[in-house]
Amino acid sequence: MLITASTPTAPPTTRVPRLLRVVAWLSFLAETLIIGTGGAVRLTGSGLGCPTWPTCTADSLVATPEMGIHGVIEFGNRTLTGLVGILALAVVILVWRMRRTRRDLFVLALIVLGGVVAQAIVGGITVLTGLNPFIVGFHYVVSLILVCVCAAFLARLDEPGGARVRVVPAWYARLTHLTTGVLALTIAFGVLTTGAGPHSGDAAAGRNGFNAEILEHVHAWPGYALLALTVTLAVVAWRRGLSTRTWVGVLLAAEAVQILVGLYQARNGLPELAVGVHMVLAALTAAAMTVVVLRLKAPAHTETS
């Protein structure tokens, strides 16, 4: 039996303050931007531009002229972490009054704030371990997850809280979750591939020991499977008018661009800009996938059909 949302019987949605909407979008953009600046740190060899943590050097909180451009880039990324934290805290404060009626938004906001704090600590560990590639990869994955949580917050902002019910066929929901798993696998192999490649963040930093050329192919296999699964989801969603159709289209477009960028960088010696774009696009693709999963359900003011 398929459950469908019944709009006429749904209670009015809690009014979302305009300021909360603006700050939530800024938080999402900042979380995405810090992936880009973090990539710039690694791709320019600035990973140890500030060799200590939490200060930049043993004697200075900020980068010094003697540290050159690498110090500026690394310290700039650390400074952006502060902005990300301020925005995450602002979202928590703005959603505080809604914490009982919109517990879902409050919990998501707390996850982002806690994640930012944890990320700062992991960033420090990354520096103190000399850019260990596994910790660097974990640092990226957590940043990507925070982008997804911010996307979930934005997706739920204009919906009422409370229970939700499935509004797509069960097989379609299972296929969507399978697609999510394939996306996660693609990203995981992408992180390992980067950790084996030439962009270590510093000339003295080690690599993870895997064969980068082999991993490039292994990374591509689930990527193509992901595209095929998403095409299937998109065709079904548009033919049946499912609630996921718009965001599956966005997801499909993001994947197509991501594959093109991946092919370009693999065939052109991994140019820094292309690698950086690939990293950011992976986060945006995961964010789109998050919204697709959320669209499998709707508020539980329902009728059966």
C-alpha positions as CSV (number, residue, x, y, z in Angstrom):
1,M,0.0,0.0,0.0
2,L,1.4,3.4,-1.0
3,I,1.0,6.2,1.5
4,T,0.5,9.7,0.0
5,A,0.6,13.0,1.7
6,S,-2.7,14.8,2.0
7,T,-2.1,18.5,1.7
8,P,-5.6,19.7,2.7
9,T,-5.5,18.1,6.2
10,A,-2.0,19.1,7.0
11,P,-1.6,21.7,9.8
12,P,0.0,25.0,9.0
13,T,3.8,24.9,8.8
14,T,5.7,26.7,11.5
15,R,6.7,30.1,10.1
16,V,10.4,30.2,9.4
17,P,12.1,33.5,10.2
18,R,13.7,35.1,7.1
19,L,17.0,35.6,9.0
20,L,17.1,31.9,9.8
21,R,16.7,31.0,6.1
22,V,19.5,33.4,5.1
23,V,21.9,32.3,7.8
24,A,21.2,28.6,7.0
25,W,22.1,29.2,3.4
26,L,25.2,31.0,4.4
27,S,26.2,28.1,6.6
28,F,25.7,25.7,3.7
29,L,27.8,27.9,1.4
30,A,30.5,28.3,4.0
31,E,30.7,24.5,4.6
32,T,31.0,24.0,0.9
33,L,33.6,26.8,0.6
34,I,35.8,25.4,3.3
35,I,36.1,22.2,1.3
36,G,37.4,24.3,-1.6
37,T,39.9,26.2,0.6
38,G,40.9,22.9,2.2
39,G,41.5,21.5,-1.2
40,A,43.6,24.6,-2.1
41,V,45.7,24.0,1.0
42,R,46.5,20.5,-0.2
43,L,46.8,21.3,-3.9
44,T,49.3,24.2,-3.4
45,G,51.5,22.3,-1.0
46,S,50.4,24.5,1.9
47,G,49.3,21.8,4.3
48,L,52.1,22.6,6.7
49,G,52.1,26.3,6.0
50,C,51.3,26.7,9.6
51,P,53.4,23.9,11.2
52,T,51.7,24.0,14.6
53,W,48.2,24.0,16.0
54,P,46.2,25.8,17.4
55,T,48.7,28.6,16.8
56,C,50.3,29.1,13.3
57,T,53.8,28.9,14.7
58,A,55.3,28.3,18.1
59,D,55.5,32.1,18.6
60,S,52.6,33.5,16.5
61,L,48.9,32.9,16.3
62,V,48.8,34.2,12.7
63,A,50.9,33.6,9.7
64,T,54.1,35.7,9.5
65,P,55.7,37.2,6.3
66,E,58.5,34.8,6.5
67,M,56.1,31.9,5.9
68,G,55.2,33.2,2.5
69,I,52.1,32.3,0.5
70,H,51.8,28.8,2.0
71,G,51.3,30.4,5.4
72,V,48.7,32.7,4.1
73,I,46.8,29.9,2.4
74,E,46.8,27.6,5.4
75,F,46.0,30.4,7.9
76,G,43.2,31.6,5.6
77,N,41.6,28.1,5.7
78,R,41.9,28.1,9.5
79,T,40.3,31.6,9.7
80,L,37.4,30.3,7.5
81,T,36.8,27.6,10.1
82,G,36.0,30.4,12.6
83,L,33.4,31.8,10.2
84,V,31.9,28.4,9.7
85,G,31.6,28.0,13.4
86,I,30.0,31.4,13.9
87,L,27.4,30.7,11.3
88,A,26.6,27.2,12.8
89,L,26.2,28.8,16.2
90,A,23.9,31.5,14.7
91,V,21.7,28.8,13.2
92,V,21.4,27.1,16.6
93,I,20.5,30.4,18.3
94,L,17.9,31.3,15.7
95,V,16.2,27.9,15.8
96,W,16.2,27.8,19.6
97,R,12.7,29.1,19.9
98,M,11.5,26.5,17.5
99,R,13.2,23.6,19.3
100,R,10.0,22.0,20.5
101,T,7.9,22.4,17.4
102,R,10.8,21.7,15.0
103,R,13.0,19.3,16.9
104,D,14.3,18.0,13.6
105,L,15.8,21.3,12.7
106,F,17.2,21.8,16.2
107,V,18.9,18.5,16.1
108,L,20.4,19.1,12.6
109,A,21.7,22.5,13.7
110,L,23.3,20.9,16.8
111,I,25.0,18.3,14.6
112,V,26.5,20.9,12.4
113,L,27.8,22.9,15.3
114,G,29.3,19.9,17.0
115,G,30.7,18.8,13.7
116,V,32.5,22.1,13.2
117,V,34.1,21.8,16.6
118,A,35.2,18.2,15.9
119,Q,36.5,19.3,12.5
120,A,38.7,21.9,14.1
121,I,40.2,19.3,16.4
122,V,40.7,16.8,13.5
123,G,42.4,19.6,11.5
124,G,44.8,20.1,14.4
125,I,45.5,16.4,14.5
126,T,46.1,16.4,10.7
127,V,48.8,19.1,11.1
128,L,50.4,17.5,14.2
129,T,50.6,14.1,12.4
130,G,52.4,15.7,9.4
131,L,49.4,15.3,7.1
132,N,48.8,11.7,7.6
133,P,46.8,10.8,4.4
134,F,44.2,8.7,6.2
135,I,43.5,11.6,8.7
136,V,43.4,14.1,5.8
137,G,40.9,11.8,4.0
138,F,38.8,11.5,7.2
139,H,38.9,15.3,7.5
140,Y,37.5,15.7,4.0
141,V,34.7,13.1,4.6
142,V,33.5,14.8,7.8
143,S,33.4,18.1,5.9
144,L,31.3,16.5,3.2
145,I,28.9,15.0,5.7
146,L,28.5,18.5,7.3
147,V,27.5,19.8,3.8
148,C,24.9,17.1,3.6
149,V,23.5,17.9,7.1
150,C,23.2,21.6,6.1
151,A,21.4,20.5,2.9
152,A,19.0,18.4,5.0
153,F,18.3,21.4,7.2
154,L,17.5,23.5,4.2
155,A,15.3,20.8,2.7
156,R,13.3,20.5,5.8
157,L,13.0,24.2,6.5
158,D,9.7,24.7,4.7
159,E,8.1,21.4,5.8
160,P,6.1,20.8,9.0
161,G,7.8,18.7,11.7
162,G,6.6,15.4,13.1
163,A,6.3,12.0,11.6
164,R,6.9,11.3,7.9
165,V,5.6,8.6,5.6
166,R,6.9,7.1,2.4
167,V,5.3,8.6,-0.8
168,V,7.1,6.5,-3.4
169,P,6.9,2.8,-4.2
170,A,8.9,0.6,-1.8
171,W,11.1,-0.8,-4.5
172,Y,11.9,2.8,-5.6
173,A,12.9,3.7,-2.1
174,R,15.2,0.6,-1.8
175,L,16.8,1.5,-5.2
176,T,17.4,5.0,-4.0
177,H,19.1,3.8,-0.8
178,L,21.2,1.4,-2.9
179,T,22.2,4.4,-5.1
180,T,23.2,6.3,-1.9
181,G,25.4,3.4,-0.9
182,V,27.1,3.3,-4.3
183,L,27.7,7.1,-4.1
184,A,29.3,6.6,-0.6
185,L,31.5,3.8,-2.1
186,T,32.5,6.1,-5.0
187,I,33.5,8.9,-2.6
188,A,35.4,6.5,-0.4
189,F,37.5,5.2,-3.3
190,G,38.0,8.8,-4.5
191,V,39.4,9.7,-1.1
192,L,41.8,6.7,-1.2
193,T,42.8,7.6,-4.7
194,T,43.6,11.2,-3.7
195,G,45.6,9.9,-0.7
196,A,47.7,7.8,-3.1
197,G,48.2,10.6,-5.7
198,P,50.7,13.4,-6.0
199,H,48.8,16.1,-4.1
200,S,49.9,15.4,-0.5
201,G,49.7,18.9,0.8
202,D,53.4,19.1,1.5
203,A,56.6,17.6,-0.1
204,A,57.4,15.8,3.1
205,A,54.0,14.3,3.7
206,G,53.6,10.6,3.1
207,R,51.1,8.8,0.9
208,N,48.8,5.9,1.8
209,G,50.8,3.3,0.0
210,F,48.2,2.2,-2.5
211,N,48.7,2.2,-6.3
212,A,47.1,5.4,-7.5
213,E,46.7,4.2,-11.1
214,I,44.8,1.1,-10.1
215,L,42.7,3.1,-7.7
216,E,41.7,5.5,-10.4
217,H,40.0,2.6,-12.3
218,V,38.5,1.2,-9.1
219,H,37.1,4.6,-8.2
220,A,35.6,4.9,-11.7
221,W,33.6,1.6,-11.6
222,P,31.1,2.6,-8.9
223,G,31.0,6.0,-10.4
224,Y,29.6,4.6,-13.7
225,A,27.2,2.3,-11.7
226,L,26.1,5.4,-9.8
227,L,25.3,7.2,-13.1
228,A,23.3,4.2,-14.4
229,L,21.3,3.9,-11.2
230,T,20.5,7.6,-11.1
231,V,19.3,7.6,-14.7
232,T,16.9,4.8,-13.7
233,L,15.7,6.8,-10.8
234,A,15.2,9.9,-12.9
235,V,13.3,8.1,-15.7
236,V,10.9,6.5,-13.2
237,A,10.5,9.6,-11.2
238,W,9.5,11.8,-14.2
239,R,7.3,9.1,-15.8
240,R,5.4,8.6,-12.6
241,G,5.5,12.1,-11.3
242,L,7.2,11.1,-8.0
243,S,8.2,13.7,-5.4
244,T,11.9,13.1,-6.1
245,R,11.9,14.0,-9.8
246,T,13.3,17.5,-9.5
247,W,16.2,16.7,-7.2
248,V,17.0,13.4,-9.0
249,G,17.4,15.7,-12.1
250,V,19.8,17.9,-10.1
251,L,21.7,14.8,-8.9
252,L,22.0,13.4,-12.4
253,A,23.4,16.7,-13.7
254,A,25.9,16.9,-10.9
255,E,27.1,13.4,-11.5
256,A,27.5,14.0,-15.3
257,V,29.6,17.1,-14.7
258,Q,31.6,15.2,-12.0
259,I,32.4,12.3,-14.4
260,L,33.5,14.8,-17.1
261,V,35.8,16.6,-14.6
262,G,37.1,13.2,-13.4
263,L,38.0,12.1,-16.9
264,Y,39.6,15.4,-17.7
265,Q,41.8,15.3,-14.6
266,A,42.8,11.7,-15.1
267,R,43.8,12.3,-18.7
268,N,45.7,15.5,-18.1
269,G,48.0,14.6,-15.2
270,L,45.7,15.7,-12.3
271,P,45.8,19.5,-12.7
272,E,45.3,21.2,-9.4
273,L,42.2,23.2,-10.3
274,A,40.4,20.2,-11.8
275,V,41.2,18.1,-8.7
276,G,39.8,21.0,-6.5
277,V,36.6,21.2,-8.5
278,H,36.2,17.5,-8.3
279,M,36.4,17.6,-4.5
280,V,33.8,20.3,-4.2
281,L,31.5,18.7,-6.8
282,A,31.6,15.4,-4.8
283,A,30.2,17.3,-1.7
284,L,27.5,19.0,-3.8
285,T,26.6,15.6,-5.4
286,A,26.3,14.1,-1.9
287,A,24.1,17.1,-0.8
288,A,21.8,16.5,-3.8
289,M,21.6,12.8,-2.9
290,T,20.6,13.8,0.7
291,V,17.7,15.8,-0.6
292,V,16.6,13.0,-2.9
293,V,16.5,10.6,0.1
294,L,14.5,13.1,2.1
295,R,12.0,13.5,-0.7
296,L,11.1,9.8,-0.5
297,K,8.9,10.8,2.5
298,A,6.5,13.6,3.3
299,P,4.8,14.8,6.5
300,A,2.5,12.2,7.9
301,H,-0.8,14.0,7.5
302,T,-1.9,11.3,5.1
303,E,-4.6,9.4,3.3
304,T,-4.2,5.9,1.7
305,S,-4.6,5.1,-1.9
